[in-house]
Amino acid sequence: MKLEDFLNSENEVFSYGRPPVGIDILTHCKGLEFHDSIKEFSLVDVEGLKVNLISYAHLIKAKKAAGRYKDLNDLDHL
Protein backbone atom coordinates (compact mmCIF):
# COMPACT_ATOMS: atom_id res chain seq x y z
CA MET A 1 0.00 0.00 0.00
CA LYS A 2 1.22 3.47 -0.80
CA LEU A 3 1.70 5.92 2.08
CA GLU A 4 -0.52 8.48 0.31
CA ASP A 5 -3.40 5.98 0.24
CA PHE A 6 -3.01 5.21 3.94
CA LEU A 7 -2.90 8.87 4.91
CA ASN A 8 -5.82 9.86 2.66
CA SER A 9 -8.55 11.02 5.04
CA GLU A 10 -11.24 9.55 2.76
CA ASN A 11 -9.98 6.02 3.48
CA GLU A 12 -11.21 5.02 6.93
CA VAL A 13 -10.96 1.23 6.71
CA PHE A 14 -8.36 -1.02 5.15
CA SER A 15 -9.29 -4.70 4.93
CA TYR A 16 -6.80 -7.52 4.50
CA GLY A 17 -7.53 -11.20 4.05
CA ARG A 18 -10.90 -12.88 4.16
CA PRO A 19 -13.10 -13.93 7.07
CA PRO A 20 -12.54 -15.70 9.34
CA VAL A 21 -8.88 -14.65 9.20
CA GLY A 22 -9.37 -11.15 7.81
CA ILE A 23 -8.36 -7.98 9.60
CA ASP A 24 -9.62 -4.41 9.34
CA ILE A 25 -7.42 -1.44 10.13
CA LEU A 26 -9.43 1.64 11.06
CA THR A 27 -7.97 5.11 10.67
CA HIS A 28 -11.08 6.70 12.18
CA CYS A 29 -13.81 5.31 14.38
CA LYS A 30 -17.25 6.92 14.65
CA GLY A 31 -18.05 8.16 18.12
CA LEU A 32 -14.43 8.20 19.31
CA GLU A 33 -11.64 10.74 19.42
CA PHE A 34 -8.05 9.49 19.27
CA HIS A 35 -6.82 11.70 22.12
CA ASP A 36 -9.47 10.20 24.43
CA SER A 37 -9.08 6.58 23.33
CA ILE A 38 -5.28 6.49 23.50
CA LYS A 39 -5.46 7.24 27.24
CA GLU A 40 -7.30 3.97 27.91
CA PHE A 41 -5.87 1.46 25.42
CA SER A 42 -4.47 -1.96 26.37
CA LEU A 43 -1.36 -3.54 24.93
CA VAL A 44 -2.12 -7.21 24.27
CA ASP A 45 0.21 -9.98 23.12
CA VAL A 46 -1.34 -11.98 20.27
CA GLU A 47 0.96 -14.88 19.41
CA GLY A 48 4.05 -12.73 19.93
CA LEU A 49 2.64 -9.63 18.22
CA LYS A 50 1.94 -6.61 20.44
CA VAL A 51 -1.46 -5.13 19.53
CA ASN A 52 -3.07 -1.93 20.87
CA LEU A 53 -6.76 -2.39 21.70
CA ILE A 54 -9.29 0.26 22.62
CA SER A 55 -11.00 -0.08 25.98
CA TYR A 56 -14.21 -2.06 26.36
CA ALA A 57 -16.12 1.15 27.11
CA HIS A 58 -14.83 2.78 23.93
CA LEU A 59 -15.65 -0.35 21.91
CA ILE A 60 -19.25 -0.15 23.14
CA LYS A 61 -19.40 3.57 22.33
CA ALA A 62 -18.01 2.98 18.81
CA LYS A 63 -20.43 0.10 18.10
CA LYS A 64 -23.39 2.28 19.15
CA ALA A 65 -22.15 5.22 17.06
CA ALA A 66 -21.70 3.02 13.97
CA GLY A 67 -25.36 2.05 14.23
CA ARG A 68 -25.04 -0.77 11.69
CA TYR A 69 -27.12 -3.90 12.33
CA LYS A 70 -24.01 -6.05 12.72
CA ASP A 71 -22.49 -3.61 15.25
CA LEU A 72 -25.70 -3.41 17.25
CA ASN A 73 -25.91 -7.20 17.14
CA ASP A 74 -22.33 -7.37 18.44
CA LEU A 75 -23.45 -5.40 21.50
CA ASP A 76 -25.77 -8.25 22.44
CA HIS A 77 -22.87 -10.72 22.31
CA LEU A 78 -19.99 -8.84 23.92
Secondary structure as GFF3:
##gff-version 3
##sequence-region A 1 78
A	DSSP	alpha_helix	3	7	.	.	.	ID=ss1
A	DSSP	beta_strand	13	16	.	.	.	ID=ss2
A	DSSP	beta_strand	23	26	.	.	.	ID=ss3
A	DSSP	alpha_helix	34	37	.	.	.	ID=ss4
A	DSSP	three_ten_helix	38	40	.	.	.	ID=ss5
A	DSSP	beta_strand	42	46	.	.	.	ID=ss6
A	DSSP	beta_strand	49	53	.	.	.	ID=ss7
A	DSSP	alpha_helix	56	66	.	.	.	ID=ss8
A	DSSP	alpha_helix	69	77	.	.	.	ID=ss9
###
